[in-house]
Amino acid sequence: MAAGAAKKKLPARKRAAVKPRAPQGTKHGAKWNLRRASGIQILEAPALARFDWLVHGFSTRPGGSSELKALRDGRDTTERVLNVGFTDWDKRERVLDNRDKFFRGIGAAKMRVAALRQIHSDMVHIVTASNHSRAGAVAGSESAPQADALITRESGALLVVQTADCVPILLADTKRHAVAAIHSGWRGTVRRIAEKTLGRMQMEFGTEPKDVIAAIGPGIGQSCYEVGTEVAAEFQAQFPNAREWFDGPFDRLADSDSDPNWLPWLTMKPPGHAPPPPRVQLDLIAANRAILAAAGIPATNISVSGYCTACRSDLFFSYRKERETGRMIAAIGIR
């Protein structure tokens, strides 16, 4: 460029795009966008990014103000990470700084944040102009409602849920301009929290499922998520097609009468030497995608990030893989 020539200002969405390894298993729609903003990396769903009235994003691990010990290539190291959850190992002021960076990065610095005390339930909380404040939500106060999903039609409200393996789901009603943020672990999934959130949107806002865009963010993948008899049995009891979401001896586990350890003395083995209980691998992403489709959202309107939090612990936090780790935010709001 010649000296003195004016520099062309690029649109916000074209800033320093990050080129990660391609997400695995992405279905329905374009590949999700991982971009840089405010010195951090933010994951976006293309299906939501095309609506000007929406703001949304999924936080990632790199960058930020927090310092977390991690094992990389067999060596102990300390990483600077974007932890947005109040954990025992982190300092409160660093978490607040990380949250501010994320909110600025998605263009929501001036929005009022609504958060929850998540309890692995099927409870849905409606956000209105009068029932929350930014200060209380960001500080994680005890006054925050206990639930695992948020819905609203209020402009200026940003709905957030935290995850570190559980599945974050964002919904947007493109006709009624209503949004939802959902935290769905295995307990929330077996209780159909995504379907119940959509149902609450129908009741409160007149939402029609055919008008809804759903984005299922990074969560633990099937190959990394082993579960036992309790989980298999609960899914079997609730879903006729549950075995489609499991890899391994699902029928054996779902039938409690076949548990090999129910009477250890009949195995003729000394205490502590009974055969290990069988395990299966659960696909939470596929289960939630199927639940949303069964609730009426067109399959073409449901997109998944394709990222496994445990496989990509360089990019996301994974509680199951690390135990001592941070938290991520999935956020959606109406400008």
N, C-alpha and C positions, 0 to 999 in steps of 0.2 A: 504494500500500500504506500502510495506516495506520501511524503511528509506533509502534514497539515490536512490531509484528507479526513473527512468526517467518518467516524466509526459507526457502522450500522449496529443498532441495538437488537440483539436476538430476542425472540419471544421467550418467556419464562420456561416453557416446556422444552426448549432446545438447549438448555444450559448443560454443558459438560456431561453428556450422557455416559453412564457407566456401562461397560460391556462385561457382564459376568458370564460364567458358564451358563449355557442355556438351561432353563428349567425343564425338569423331566416330567413327562406325562401330561402336559398341558392339553386340555380338551375344550372345544367350543370357543371360537373367537381367536383374536390376535394374541401374540405373545405379550406378556405383561412388561411394562416399562420400568426399569430401574434407573433412576436419575439422581444427580447431585443437586442439592439446594441447601443453603445455610451451612455448608461444610459437612453435611451428612448425606446418606443415601436413603432414598424414599422409593417404595414400590407402589406402582399405580396400576389399576385395572383399566385397560383401554375402553371398555364398555361404559365405565363411569366417567372417565376423563373427557368424553366428548360432550358432556352437558355443562354449559356455562353456569348454570344456577347451582351446581354442586361443587363442593370441595371434599376431597377424600385423600387417603393415603395410608400405607402400612409402614411402620417404622422398621428399621433394620438394626443390626448390631454394631457395625464399624463407626468409628468416630465418637463424638460426644465427650463429656467431661469426666465420666466415671472410670475407675481403674479396677479391672477384674483379673485375677490370676487364672491362667488357662494353660493347658498342656497342648503344645503344638510341635509336631514332628518329634515326639518323645522328650521334649524339653519344657520345663516350667518357664512361663513368661508372663508378663503383665501387659494387658491390652487396655487401650483407651476405648471405651464402649459407650453406646447410647442407651444406657439403662433408664427406663422411664417408670420403674416400679420401686416403691419404698421397701428395700430389702435390708437385712441385718448388716450386710457387708458394705453397703454404700452410704454415702453422706447425703442428707436431705437436700442441701443446697445444690449438689451436683445433679440430683434427680430433677429438681425444678429447672435447672439450667438446660438439661437435656430435653425436657418437655417443651420449654420455650423454643428451642432450636427446631424441634419437630413441627410445632404449630406454625412457626414462621415459614418453615420449608414448604408446607402445604398451603400457605396463604391464609391461615386461620388465626393469626396473632391477635386479632381484635374480637374474635368470636367468644361467646360464653361456653365454657366446657361443662358437659354433663358426664359424670362418671358414676361407677357403681362399687359397692362391696360385693364382689362376685362370690357366689356360694354353690356353683355347679347345680343350678336349679332350672326350672322351666318358667320362671317368673319374668314378666315383661313390665317395664316401667315406662309410662308416658311422660315426656318432658314438655312442660308448658313454660310460658314466659315468667310465671311466678313461683315455680317450685324448685328452682335451682339457682346457684350463683357460681361464677367462675372460681372465686377464691376457695369455696368449700370443696368443689370438685377436684381442683388441681392439688390441693393439700391432702386429699384423701381422707377427709374428716369422717368421724363416726356418724355424722348426720347423713352421709350419702346413703341412698336406698339400697337394700339388699335385693338383688335380682341379677339376671345374666343377659338381659336384652333391654335396649332402649329404643323408643320410637318418638318421632316428632314431626310436626309441620311448621315449627317455628323458625323463621329466618334468623340468622345470627347465632343459632345453637349448634354446637359441635358435639356429636355423640362419640364416646370413646369406650373401647373395651381393651383389656390387657390380656396377653397370652404369652406362653413360652412352651408350646407344644399343642395346646388345645386349638380348635379351629375358629378363626375369626371370620364372620360373615357380615357383609354389608349389603343392604337392600335399598333400592331407590325406586319409588313409584313415579314414573316419568310423566304421568298425566296429572295426578293430584299433588305432585311435588311434596312427597313425604319420604322420610328415610328411616332406616333402622340399623343398629349395630348389635351384633350377637356374639356371645362367647359360648362355644359349644364343645365341651369335653365329651367323654363317653357317656356320662350321666345326663348331660343336657341333650345329647344326640338321641339316646334311648327314650327320652321323654318328649322328643320332637319339638325342641325349643324353636327351631327355625320355622316349622309349620305354625306353631302357636303365635310366634311373632307376626307372621304374615296374617294370621287370623285376627290378631288384635288391630293391625293396620286396616283390615277390611271393616271391622266394627267401628273404629274411631274415625277413620278418614274416608271410607268408601273405596278403598283400594281394590282394584281388580288384578288378580295374579298375572294375567296376560300383559299388563302394563309394567311389570316389575323387572328390574335388572338386578341380578344377584352376583356378587363377587365373593368367592371363597378364597381367603388368603392363605398364607403359609401355615402349615400345621404338620404334626408328625405323620410321616408316611407309613403305609402298611408294613413295609419290610422292616421298619424300626419299632413297631408298636405291638409288642407281645402282651396278651391278656389271658386271664384264666377262666375258671369255671363260672364264677359269679357274673362276669361280663357276658360271656357267651349265653348263659341261661337267660339273662334279662333281655338280650336282643332277640333270642328265640321266642320269648313270651310276647314280645311286642310287634315283631315284624315277620310275616309269613315268608318273606324272601331274604331273611337275615343272613343265611349261609352265603349269599352272593358277595358279602362284604368281608368274609373271613377266608384266610388261607390256613390250612392245617385241619386237624381232626375236630371240626366244629360240632358235628352231630354227637360225637362221643362226649364232648364237654357240655353241650347244651342239655344232655340227658343226665341229670344229677345222680340217677341210680347207677351210672356206670363209673363213678368216681373210684379209682383203684385204692384210695387211701381212707375210705369212709370207715373201715374197721381194720386198723393197722395190725391187730393181733392175728387176723386171718391170713396175712401175707407170709407168716412164719419167718419174719425177719426181725432182728433186734430193734429196739427203739432207735430212731434216727436213721434207719437204713431202709425205710420204705421207698418205693419207686417214686421219683419226682412226678408231680402232677403234670399232665400234658398241657401244652400251651398252643394258642392260636394267634394269628396276626390279624388285627382289625384295621380296615380301611375307613377311617372317619370321614375322609374327604368324599369318597364314593357314597357313603351312607347319607351324608348331608345333601349331596347333590341329588340323590334319589328322593329324599324327603321333600326337597323344594319342588322337584318336578311333579311328584305325586300331589302336591298342594296346588298345582295349576300353573306354575311358572314355566313358560316354554323352555325346552332344553337349550335352544339357541340363545336364550337370555341368561344362562347360567355359565359363568366362566370360573376357572380355577387357576391359581398361580403356577401350579406344578412344582413348587418348592417344598421339600421336606425339611423341617427345622432341625432334625437330628442329623441328617446327611450333610446339611449345609450349616454346620455350627460356626463356620467362618463368617456367615452372613446373617444368621439368626440365633436367638437364644433357645436352648433346649433343656428343659428341666430334667427330662428322663435321662438324657445323655450326660449332663453335667452336675445335676443336683444344685450346687451353688452357682447360680446364674442370674441373669437379669430378666427384665420383662420388656415386651414390645407393645405398641399401641396400634390398633386399627381404628381409624376415625372417619366419620362422614358427617357432613352438615350442609345446610342450605345457606347460601350467601345472603 
